[in-house]
Amino acid sequence: MKSGRVNLTVDGHAVELSVLRRQGSGSPLVCLHGFGSTKEDYADLAMRPDFADRELVFWDMPGCGASHVGDPEAPTIPFLISVVEAACDALDLDRFHLSGHSMGGLTGLLFAQAHRDRVLSFIDIEGNLAPEDCFLSRQIVDYPAASPEAFMSAFMDRVSGRAEYGSALYARALPLKVRPSTFRPVFTSMVDLSDTLDLLAIMADLSCPRIFLYGEQNRHLSYLSRLPDLGVQVVEIPEAGHFPMYSNPPVLWSAIASFLQEAET
């Protein structure tokens, strides 16, 4: 994959995105990472035979990885949706398959709602669909801290102690992947949108093929049994929790590849 940088102005803010892209003959797949992660979450797709002919496009969201934004408190979910719009325009991505994990799943869902004509299919990996999904983001409300740095440190301790696959790896890598100032705007908007919007109805209303992938440790999610009735394919990733790309990536990637093959037939 080739790395590059894209300079944007989004809602009046200067944004510099760090992008990974591989050209291909197949319809593009745009992948949005979760909070505190980076575009490299998806980089292994470029090495898999079942993605060999597909164009792949990943970038670090502002405030994460090697991307930057002029105002460190700008990245809310609505702002990230605007980033996706601007990035896809700048990269000449007209119609594409869209995948998003967690924060990226919520961002992708709302982007797909607003741009039905551009999204060929939607792949939701543990993205927010109900208030119960705010088990990480709601900590910004439940555990107030004196500074962004203090919140991040305590958040890392809490999450690394969770009895869930991938949590310790995710938590301890946070200082390398996200700026402390990004927690509040992103988490606050995630909680607000999850509490006030009927995200399941939005998912149900999309006309493109859709899949929801979740780790087996989250099979308790109350809405899983409702998704097939809404026309959404549901796949459980074994030996995984909220971060299946860390704990069981081969099964996750295979499930996505199979879904894309079905969506294009």
C-alpha positions in Angstrom: 0.0 0.0 0.0 1.1 3.6 -0.6 1.1 6.1 2.1 0.4 9.8 1.6 -1.1 12.9 3.1 -4.3 14.8 2.2 -4.9 18.4 3.3 -8.5 19.4 3.9 -10.5 22.2 5.3 -13.4 20.8 7.2 -16.0 23.0 8.9 -13.4 25.8 8.9 -10.7 23.7 10.5 -7.4 22.6 8.8 -7.1 18.9 8.7 -4.1 16.8 7.5 -4.9 13.1 7.0 -2.4 10.3 6.9 -3.7 7.9 4.2 -3.0 4.3 3.1 -4.2 3.4 -0.4 -3.9 0.5 -2.8 -5.3 0.8 -6.3 -7.3 -2.1 -7.6 -9.8 -3.1 -10.2 -12.5 -4.1 -7.7 -14.9 -1.6 -6.1 -13.1 0.4 -3.4 -13.4 -0.5 0.3 -13.1 2.5 2.6 -12.4 1.5 6.2 -12.8 3.7 9.3 -11.0 2.8 12.5 -12.3 3.0 16.0 -11.4 5.6 18.7 -7.9 5.2 19.9 -6.9 3.1 16.9 -5.4 3.8 13.5 -5.6 3.0 9.8 -3.1 0.2 10.4 -5.9 -1.8 12.0 -6.9 -2.7 8.4 -3.4 -2.9 6.8 -3.3 -6.7 6.6 -6.2 -6.7 4.1 -3.6 -5.8 1.5 -1.9 -9.1 2.0 -4.9 -11.3 1.8 -5.8 -13.2 -1.4 -9.5 -12.6 -0.9 -8.9 -8.8 -1.2 -6.3 -9.1 -4.0 -8.1 -7.1 -6.7 -9.9 -4.6 -4.5 -9.0 -1.0 -4.1 -8.3 -0.3 -0.4 -8.4 3.1 1.3 -7.7 3.8 5.0 -6.8 6.9 6.9 -6.2 8.1 10.5 -9.0 10.1 11.8 -8.1 13.7 13.1 -6.6 13.4 16.5 -5.6 9.8 16.0 -2.4 8.3 14.5 -0.5 10.5 12.1 -3.4 12.8 11.2 -3.8 16.3 12.6 -6.4 18.9 13.1 -5.9 22.6 13.9 -8.4 22.6 16.7 -7.8 19.6 19.0 -11.4 19.7 20.3 -13.0 19.7 16.8 -13.3 15.9 16.4 -16.9 15.1 17.2 -18.8 12.5 15.3 -20.6 15.1 13.1 -17.1 16.5 12.4 -15.8 13.1 11.5 -18.7 12.5 9.1 -17.7 15.8 7.4 -14.1 14.5 7.3 -15.3 11.3 5.5 -17.2 13.5 3.0 -14.2 15.7 2.3 -11.7 12.9 2.2 -13.8 10.8 -0.3 -14.2 13.9 -2.5 -10.5 14.7 -2.4 -9.5 11.1 -3.2 -12.1 10.8 -6.0 -14.0 8.1 -4.3 -17.5 8.2 -5.8 -19.1 4.9 -4.9 -17.5 2.4 -2.4 -18.1 -0.2 0.2 -17.8 1.3 3.7 -16.5 -0.4 6.8 -16.3 1.0 10.3 -15.3 -0.3 13.7 -16.8 1.2 16.9 -16.5 5.0 16.5 -15.9 4.4 12.8 -19.1 2.2 12.7 -21.2 5.0 14.1 -19.5 7.5 11.8 -20.0 5.2 8.9 -23.7 4.6 9.7 -24.5 8.3 9.7 -22.5 8.9 6.6 -24.3 6.1 4.8 -27.6 7.6 5.9 -26.7 10.9 4.4 -25.0 9.5 1.2 -27.1 6.5 0.2 -26.0 6.9 -3.4 -22.3 6.5 -2.6 -22.3 3.5 -0.2 -22.4 0.2 -2.0 -22.6 -1.8 1.2 -22.0 -1.1 4.9 -19.9 -3.3 7.2 -20.4 -2.4 10.9 -17.9 -3.9 13.3 -19.1 -3.4 16.9 -20.4 0.1 16.0 -22.8 1.9 18.2 -26.5 1.0 17.6 -27.9 1.6 21.1 -27.1 3.4 24.4 -25.7 0.1 25.8 -22.8 0.4 23.3 -21.3 3.3 25.2 -19.5 1.1 27.7 -16.2 2.9 26.8 -17.4 6.4 25.7 -19.7 6.9 28.7 -16.7 6.9 30.9 -16.2 10.5 30.0 -19.4 11.2 32.0 -19.0 8.6 34.7 -15.4 9.3 35.6 -14.7 13.0 35.5 -11.0 14.0 35.6 -9.0 17.1 36.3 -7.4 17.1 32.8 -7.4 15.2 29.5 -4.2 13.6 30.4 -5.6 12.4 33.8 -8.7 11.0 32.1 -6.6 9.1 29.6 -4.3 7.6 32.2 -7.3 6.4 34.4 -9.1 5.2 31.3 -6.2 3.1 30.3 -6.1 1.5 33.7 -9.8 0.7 33.7 -9.9 -0.7 30.2 -6.7 -2.7 30.4 -8.2 -4.5 33.4 -11.3 -5.6 31.5 -11.7 -9.4 31.1 -12.1 -9.0 27.4 -10.0 -10.1 24.5 -7.8 -7.3 23.1 -8.6 -4.8 25.9 -5.1 -4.7 27.4 -3.4 -4.4 24.0 -5.8 -1.6 23.0 -5.5 0.4 26.3 -1.7 0.3 26.6 -1.2 1.5 23.0 -3.4 4.5 23.4 -0.6 7.0 24.1 0.9 6.2 20.6 -2.5 6.4 18.8 -4.6 9.2 20.1 -4.2 12.7 21.6 -5.7 13.2 25.1 -7.6 16.2 24.0 -9.6 14.0 21.5 -11.3 12.0 24.2 -13.9 14.5 25.4 -15.3 15.7 22.1 -15.5 12.3 20.5 -16.8 10.5 23.6 -19.4 13.1 24.5 -20.8 13.1 21.0 -20.9 9.3 20.8 -22.9 9.2 24.0 -25.2 12.0 22.9 -26.0 10.4 19.5 -26.4 6.9 21.0 -28.8 8.2 23.6 -30.9 10.4 21.3 -31.0 8.8 17.9 -32.8 5.6 16.9 -29.7 4.1 15.3 -31.3 0.8 14.7 -34.0 2.5 12.7 -31.3 4.3 10.7 -29.6 0.9 10.0 -32.9 -0.6 9.0 -33.6 2.2 6.6 -30.4 1.8 4.6 -31.1 0.1 1.3 -27.6 -1.2 0.7 -26.4 -4.7 1.9 -25.4 -4.5 5.5 -23.6 -6.7 8.0 -23.0 -6.4 11.7 -19.9 -8.2 13.1 -19.4 -8.6 16.9 -17.1 -10.5 19.2 -18.5 -13.5 21.0 -18.0 -11.8 24.4 -20.6 -9.3 23.3 -23.3 -11.8 22.4 -25.4 -10.3 25.2 -26.2 -7.1 23.2 -29.9 -6.8 23.3 -30.5 -5.9 19.7 -28.6 -8.7 18.0 -31.7 -10.8 17.5 -33.5 -7.9 15.9 -31.0 -7.2 13.2 -31.8 -10.1 10.8 -35.5 -8.9 10.8 -34.2 -5.5 9.7 -32.4 -7.1 6.8 -28.9 -7.0 8.4 -26.6 -10.0 8.2 -25.1 -10.8 11.6 -21.8 -12.7 12.2 -20.2 -13.6 15.5 -16.4 -13.6 15.6 -15.3 -16.3 18.0 -12.6 -15.7 20.7 -13.1 -12.0 20.4 -14.6 -9.0 22.2 -15.0 -5.4 21.1 -11.7 -5.6 19.2 -11.9 -8.6 16.8 -9.2 -7.2 14.6 -6.7 -7.6 17.5 -7.9 -11.0 18.9 -9.1 -12.9 15.8 -8.3 -11.0 12.6 -8.3 -13.9 10.2 -11.9 -14.8 10.9 -13.0 -11.2 10.8 -11.3 -10.5 7.5 -12.7 -13.8 6.0 -16.2 -12.8 7.1 -15.9 -9.4 5.5 -14.5 -10.9 2.3 -17.5 -13.3 2.1 -19.9 -10.5 2.7 -18.4 -8.4 -0.1 -18.5 -11.3 -2.5 -22.3 -11.8 -1.7 -22.9 -8.0 -2.0 -21.4 -7.9 -5.5 -23.3 -10.9 -6.9 
